[in-house]
Amino acid sequence: MSSIRLKIGHGNVRFEERTLAPGKYVVGREGCDILVADENVSARHAELNVQPHRLVITDLGSRNGTFDANGRRLSAPYALVPNRSIWLGASSLTWVQPPIVYRPRPSSAALARTERRRRVAGLWLFWIGSLLGAALSVALFILPPLRAGDVRELNAMLQGALLAFPAGLVYLTVPRILDRYDPEPWYALCGCLVWGALAAVGFSALINTSVASMAGAVGGPSAAALAGAVLSAPIVEEFWKGLAVLGVFLFLRREFDGVIDGIMYATFTAIGFATIENVTYYASAANSGEGVLQATFLMRGILSPWCHPVFTSMTGIGLGLARETTRPRMRWLAPLLGYLAAVGLHAFWNGVATLQGFVGTPLLAITLPLWALFVASFFGFVLVLVVRRSRIIRHFLEDEIHVGNLSRADVQRVCHPLGLFRARLTQGPVGVEYLRTAARLALSKWHFTRANRAKQETLSADFIVPLRQQLARYRGQLQAARPLPAR
């Protein structure tokens, strides 16, 4: 709803309620949009600005002033807190919001037990899948040259690893820089990285190799290349990489806030996958003649390192939308469409490379600039999401300012792109945790608001008070070391 209900207390004796649509309203004693019967109210006392889910009042230089619920005179635009009055002379204005109606739901302890069981189940599935994938990778890539005593192949694998692993570490810095306001927990990101490197690589290699072998037996080398790279690889690889993001979505739900988190988990999974895949490509190139390895590294490591992260991010976006939406249909439709987009992009990229080998025309030279433009647009989209998260955090911390839990300077630091970096330099680990706790508080309130609107169960409401208590503890520690700005 964009309109709001305003309760007017005339001299705090007679009360009335009005519904206000978005817009600006002058409040005063004479000739105003909202008339207040109080001789202590100026003729044009204040202006109300009704915005979607927000109500701001600005004093118009009144003689007796406008005061908040704590008795402080307002000297700047002030966002009203629902159900808390502001005062004009002896009269009051109150933004009325009905109390949140909770439907019967399991106790917090029951929800917490369910969440712990879910996490344990997810951990078991993670290790089973990762270990099986690692065993498959060893069986497919390491054991054959070991059994054959092929030292040349083993050296090529080592050479490929020396090229792929440092590059992978460099790539990991980019998503961490972008995910600055509420960084994902290290264990979840490492889990995605490991799943991509072990489970996704192992199972995908087994299935792709089997499909290519069957197609080759029927239609020869061309059919094997087409079936393995264009048909099997996009479907299979995006499925196994997407399982990591789906795992966080299902088993670590508290650590999955929305679209940007889906992109971060997808990116870490894809970088893990691409790093191991690059080892095999570089090893094959090292055995293919002079200059092939350099050309392969240029193509895969320099010109197109973000292919897999962009592909899998489509699945991450779909799951992120499912996390944010309140529409039941979108909860399953968005992940499906995201996965199909990932498969489509992957198939297009592999198809161009495969077709180039058939026709002998440098098609990648034509499509690479277009792909670079697409990747640049994707990163622009991610930056838009980062700014959106900053605004969400700022919005849900606004009332923490008015009740005195945070200062406005604190909120500015939480939402500043370099806030965590500056806190680490000037205030150390406590300063960093102070800002992260504030961001987590805002996002917990955001989750609770969305869950309540959709009439869903959530543990987010149970984290709000403990997070406020953590904020108070960190603030006390910081004030003991160095005074913070007054509230």
C-alpha positions in Angstrom: 0.0 0.0 0.0 1.3 3.5 -0.9 -1.2 5.5 1.2 -0.8 5.9 4.9 -3.2 6.6 7.9 -2.5 9.6 10.0 -4.0 10.2 13.4 -4.4 13.8 14.4 -4.7 14.9 18.0 -6.2 18.4 18.2 -4.8 19.8 21.4 -4.5 16.2 22.4 -8.3 16.4 23.2 -10.1 15.5 20.0 -8.8 12.9 17.6 -9.4 12.1 14.0 -7.8 9.8 11.4 -7.2 10.6 7.7 -5.9 8.5 4.8 -3.2 10.3 2.9 -2.1 9.4 -0.7 1.5 10.0 -1.7 2.2 13.7 -2.0 3.0 16.7 0.1 0.6 18.2 2.7 0.9 21.5 4.6 -0.1 21.2 8.3 -1.2 24.3 10.2 -4.0 26.2 11.9 -5.3 28.2 8.9 -5.8 27.5 5.2 -3.7 24.3 5.1 -4.2 20.8 3.7 -4.4 19.4 7.2 -6.0 21.8 9.8 -5.1 21.4 13.4 -7.3 23.1 16.0 -4.6 24.3 18.4 -3.7 28.0 19.1 -0.1 26.9 19.7 0.2 25.6 16.1 1.4 28.1 13.5 -0.8 29.1 10.5 1.6 27.1 8.3 3.4 24.9 10.8 5.0 21.9 8.9 4.9 20.0 5.7 4.2 16.2 5.5 5.7 14.3 2.6 3.9 11.0 2.1 6.1 8.4 0.2 5.6 4.7 -0.3 6.1 3.1 3.1 7.6 6.4 4.5 6.4 9.6 6.0 8.6 12.6 6.4 7.8 15.9 8.2 9.6 19.2 7.8 9.1 22.1 10.1 8.3 25.3 8.2 9.9 27.7 10.7 7.0 27.5 13.2 7.0 29.7 16.3 6.6 26.9 18.8 8.5 24.2 16.9 7.9 20.5 16.1 9.1 17.8 18.4 9.8 14.1 18.1 8.6 11.4 20.5 11.7 12.0 22.8 11.0 15.8 23.1 13.7 16.9 20.7 13.0 19.9 18.5 13.2 19.1 14.8 15.6 21.2 12.8 15.7 19.0 9.6 13.4 16.7 7.7 12.4 13.8 10.0 11.1 10.4 9.1 8.2 9.4 11.4 8.4 6.1 13.2 5.1 4.2 12.9 2.8 4.4 16.0 5.0 7.0 17.6 3.7 10.6 17.9 5.4 13.8 16.9 4.2 17.1 18.5 3.1 20.4 17.2 2.3 22.6 20.2 -0.1 20.6 22.3 -1.3 18.5 19.3 0.1 15.3 17.9 0.5 13.6 14.6 0.8 9.8 14.5 1.5 7.5 11.6 -0.8 4.7 12.4 0.1 1.2 11.3 -1.9 -1.8 12.5 0.0 -4.3 14.6 1.5 -7.2 12.8 -0.8 -10.2 13.0 1.1 -13.4 13.5 -0.5 -16.7 12.4 0.2 -19.7 14.6 3.6 -21.1 13.8 6.0 -23.5 15.4 8.1 -22.2 18.3 11.5 -20.6 17.6 13.1 -23.6 19.2 11.3 -25.9 16.8 12.3 -23.8 13.8 15.9 -23.7 15.1 16.0 -27.5 15.4 14.6 -27.9 11.9 17.3 -25.6 10.6 20.1 -27.5 12.4 18.8 -30.8 10.9 18.7 -29.2 7.5 22.3 -28.0 7.9 23.5 -31.4 9.0 21.8 -33.1 6.0 23.3 -30.5 3.7 26.8 -31.1 5.1 26.5 -34.9 4.6 25.3 -34.4 1.0 28.1 -31.9 0.4 30.9 -34.2 1.5 29.5 -37.3 -0.2 29.2 -35.5 -3.5 32.6 -33.8 -3.2 34.4 -37.0 -2.3 32.7 -39.0 -5.1 33.5 -36.2 -7.6 37.1 -36.1 -6.4 37.4 -39.9 -6.9 35.9 -39.6 -10.4 38.4 -36.9 -11.3 41.3 -38.9 -10.1 40.1 -42.0 -12.0 39.6 -40.0 -15.2 42.6 -37.7 -15.2 45.3 -38.9 -12.8 45.2 -42.7 -12.7 45.5 -43.3 -16.5 48.9 -41.5 -16.9 50.1 -43.0 -13.6 49.3 -46.5 -14.7 50.9 -46.0 -18.1 53.9 -44.3 -16.6 53.3 -41.3 -18.8 55.6 -38.8 -17.2 55.1 -36.3 -20.0 51.4 -36.2 -19.3 51.9 -35.8 -15.6 54.3 -32.9 -16.2 51.8 -31.3 -18.5 49.2 -31.6 -15.8 51.6 -30.0 -13.3 52.3 -27.2 -15.8 48.6 -26.7 -16.3 48.0 -26.5 -12.5 50.8 -23.8 -12.2 49.0 -21.7 -14.7 45.4 -22.3 -13.6 45.6 -22.1 -9.8 47.2 -18.6 -9.4 44.8 -17.2 -12.0 41.9 -18.7 -10.1 43.0 -16.9 -6.9 43.1 -13.6 -8.8 39.6 -14.2 -10.1 38.3 -14.8 -6.6 39.1 -11.2 -5.5 36.6 -9.7 -7.9 33.4 -11.1 -6.3 34.7 -10.4 -2.8 35.2 -6.7 -3.7 31.7 -6.5 -5.1 30.1 -8.2 -2.1 31.1 -5.5 0.4 28.0 -4.7 2.4 27.2 -8.1 3.9 30.0 -10.5 2.8 28.9 -14.1 2.6 30.4 -16.4 5.3 33.7 -18.0 4.3 32.6 -21.5 5.0 29.7 -21.2 2.5 31.9 -19.6 -0.2 34.6 -22.3 0.4 32.0 -25.0 0.2 30.9 -23.7 -3.2 34.5 -23.5 -4.4 35.2 -27.0 -3.4 32.0 -28.4 -4.8 32.7 -26.7 -8.2 36.3 -28.0 -8.2 35.5 -31.6 -7.1 31.9 -32.7 -7.4 30.9 -30.7 -10.5 34.1 -31.5 -12.4 34.1 -35.2 -11.5 30.4 -35.9 -12.4 30.4 -33.7 -15.4 33.6 -35.2 -16.8 32.1 -38.7 -16.4 28.8 -37.9 -18.1 30.3 -35.7 -20.9 32.9 -38.4 -21.7 30.3 -41.1 -21.8 28.0 -39.0 -24.1 30.8 -38.1 -26.4 32.0 -41.7 -26.6 28.5 -43.0 -27.5 28.0 -40.2 -30.1 31.4 -40.9 -31.6 30.6 -44.6 -31.9 27.5 -43.7 -33.9 28.5 -40.6 -35.9 32.3 -40.3 -35.7 34.5 -37.5 -34.3 32.3 -34.7 -35.4 29.3 -36.1 -33.7 31.3 -36.7 -30.6 32.5 -33.1 -30.5 29.0 -31.8 -31.1 27.3 -34.0 -28.6 30.0 -33.6 -25.9 30.6 -29.9 -26.1 27.3 -28.4 -27.4 24.6 -30.8 -26.0 25.9 -32.6 -23.0 28.4 -30.0 -21.4 25.9 -27.1 -21.0 23.2 -29.2 -19.6 25.3 -31.4 -17.3 27.9 -28.8 -16.1 25.3 -26.1 -15.3 23.3 -28.8 -13.5 26.2 -29.8 -11.2 27.4 -26.3 -10.7 23.9 -25.1 -10.0 23.5 -27.8 -7.3 26.0 -25.9 -5.1 23.9 -22.7 -5.3 20.7 -24.7 -4.7 22.4 -26.4 -1.7 23.1 -23.0 0.0 19.5 -21.9 -0.9 18.0 -25.0 0.8 20.4 -25.9 3.6 22.0 -22.5 4.5 19.0 -20.4 4.0 20.0 -17.8 6.6 23.1 -17.1 4.5 21.2 -16.6 1.2 19.6 -13.1 1.2 18.7 -12.5 -2.4 19.9 -12.1 -6.0 23.4 -10.8 -5.2 24.1 -13.7 -2.9 23.0 -16.1 -5.6 25.5 -14.5 -8.0 28.3 -14.7 -5.4 27.8 -18.4 -4.6 27.4 -19.2 -8.3 30.6 -17.3 -9.1 32.7 -19.1 -6.5 31.3 -22.5 -7.7 32.1 -21.6 -11.3 35.6 -20.4 -10.5 36.3 -23.7 -8.7 35.0 -25.6 -11.7 36.8 -23.5 -14.3 40.1 -23.7 -12.5 40.2 -27.5 -12.6 38.9 -27.6 -16.1 41.6 -25.2 -17.2 44.2 -27.6 -15.7 43.0 -30.2 -18.2 42.9 -27.8 -21.1 46.3 -26.4 -20.4 47.8 -29.9 -20.0 46.3 -31.0 -23.3 47.7 -27.8 -25.0 51.1 -28.4 -23.5 51.3 -31.7 -25.4 50.0 -30.2 -28.6 53.0 -28.4 -30.0 54.8 -25.1 -29.6 52.7 -22.1 -29.0 49.4 -24.0 -28.3 49.7 -23.6 -24.5 50.3 -19.9 -24.8 47.3 -19.4 -27.1 45.1 -21.5 -24.9 46.0 -19.6 -21.8 45.4 -16.3 -23.6 42.0 -17.5 -24.7 40.8 -19.2 -21.5 42.8 -17.3 -18.8 42.9 -13.8 -20.2 40.2 -13.2 -22.8 37.3 -15.3 -21.4 37.9 -16.2 -17.8 34.4 -15.1 -16.8 32.5 -17.5 -19.0 31.6 -20.1 -16.4 30.9 -17.5 -13.7 28.5 -15.7 -16.0 26.8 -18.9 -17.1 26.2 -20.2 -13.6 25.2 -16.7 -12.3 22.0 -17.1 -14.3 21.0 -20.0 -12.0 22.1 -17.9 -9.0 19.9 -15.0 -10.2 17.0 -17.3 -10.5 17.4 -18.7 -7.0 18.0 -15.2 -5.7 14.7 -14.1 -7.2 13.0 -17.1 -5.6 14.5 -16.0 -2.2 13.2 -12.5 -2.6 9.8 -13.0 -4.1 6.5 -13.4 -2.3 4.8 -15.0 -5.3 4.5 -18.8 -5.0 4.8 -19.4 -8.7 8.0 -17.5 -9.0 9.7 -19.6 -6.3 10.0 -22.5 -8.8 9.7 -20.7 -12.1 12.6 -18.2 -11.5 15.2 -20.9 -10.7 14.1 -23.0 -13.7 14.4 -20.0 -16.1 17.7 -19.1 -14.6 19.1 -22.6 -15.2 17.7 -22.6 -18.8 19.5 -19.2 -19.4 22.7 -20.7 -18.0 22.4 -23.7 -20.4 21.6 -21.4 -23.3 24.6 -19.1 -22.8 26.9 -22.1 -22.3 25.6 -23.9 -25.4 26.0 -20.7 -27.5 29.6 -20.2 -26.4 30.6 -23.9 -26.9 28.6 -24.0 -30.2 30.6 -21.1 -31.7 33.9 -22.7 -30.7 32.9 -26.1 -32.0 31.5 -24.7 -35.3 34.7 -22.7 -35.8 36.6 -26.0 -35.8 34.3 -27.4 -38.4 34.3 -24.5 -40.9 37.8 -23.2 -40.3 36.5 -19.6 -39.9 37.6 -17.6 -36.8 34.1 -17.1 -35.5 35.3 -16.4 -31.9 37.1 -13.3 -33.3 33.7 -12.0 -34.3 31.8 -13.1 -31.2 34.4 -12.3 -28.6 33.8 -8.5 -28.7 30.1 -9.1 -28.3 30.7 -11.5 -25.4 33.0 -8.9 -23.8 30.2 -6.3 -24.1 27.8 -8.8 -22.5 30.1 -9.6 -19.6 30.6 -5.8 -19.0 26.9 -5.4 -19.0 26.6 -8.2 -16.5 29.1 -6.6 -14.1 27.1 -3.4 -14.5 24.0 -5.3 -13.5 25.8 -6.6 -10.4 26.9 -3.1 -9.5 23.2 -2.0 -9.7 22.3 -4.9 -7.3 25.1 -3.8 -4.9 23.7 -0.3 -4.8 20.2 -1.7 -4.3 21.4 -3.7 -1.3 22.9 -0.6 0.1 19.5 1.2 -0.2 17.7 -1.7 1.5 20.1 -1.6 4.4 19.8 2.1 4.7 16.0 2.0 4.7 15.8 -0.7 7.4 18.3 1.0 9.6 16.4 4.3 9.5 14.3 3.5 12.5 17.4 2.3 14.4 18.6 5.9 14.2 15.3 7.3 15.7 15.3 4.8 18.6 18.9 5.6 19.3 20.6 2.2 18.4 22.7 3.8 15.7 23.9 7.2 14.7 23.4 8.5 11.2 27.1 8.5 10.8 27.1 4.8 11.6 24.5 4.1 8.9 26.6 6.1 6.4 29.6 3.9 7.2 27.5 0.7 6.9 26.3 1.8 3.4 29.5 3.3 2.1 31.3 1.2 -0.5 34.6 1.5 1.4 33.0 1.3 4.9 34.4 -2.1 5.9 37.8 -1.3 4.5 38.0 2.0 6.4 36.7 0.3 9.6 39.4 -2.4 9.3 42.1 0.3 9.0 40.8 2.6 11.8 38.9 0.5 14.2 40.2 -3.1 13.7 38.1 -6.3 13.8 35.6 -4.8 16.3 34.8 -2.0 13.9 34.3 -4.4 11.0 32.0 -6.6 13.1 30.0 -3.6 14.2 29.2 -2.6 10.6 28.5 -6.2 9.6 26.2 -6.7 12.5 24.3 -3.5 11.5 24.0 -4.8 7.9 22.8 -8.2 9.1 20.2 -6.5 11.4 18.8 -4.5 8.4 18.7 -7.6 6.2 17.0 -9.7 9.0 14.3 -7.0 9.3 14.0 -7.1 5.5 13.5 -10.9 5.5 11.0 -10.6 8.3 9.0 -7.9 6.5 8.8 -10.0 3.3 8.0 -13.2 5.2 5.3 -11.6 7.1 3.8 -10.1 3.9 3.8 -13.6 2.4 2.6 -15.2 5.6 5.6 -17.5 5.8 7.6 -18.8 8.7 11.0 -17.3 9.4 13.6 -17.2 12.1 14.7 -13.7 11.0 12.5 -12.0 13.7 14.3 -14.0 16.4 17.6 -12.5 15.3 16.6 -8.8 15.5 16.9 -8.4 19.3 20.1 -10.4 19.7 21.7 -8.4 16.8 20.7 -5.1 18.5 22.4 -6.4 21.7 25.5 -7.3 19.7 25.5 -3.8 18.3 25.4 -2.3 21.8 28.3 -4.5 22.9 30.4 -3.6 19.9 29.6 0.1 20.3 30.6 0.0 23.9 34.0 -1.6 23.0 34.5 1.0 20.3 33.6 3.9 22.6 36.0 2.6 25.2 38.8 2.7 22.6 37.7 5.8 20.8 34.5 7.9 21.2 32.0 7.5 18.4 29.7 10.2 17.1 26.8 11.0 19.4 23.4 9.5 18.4 
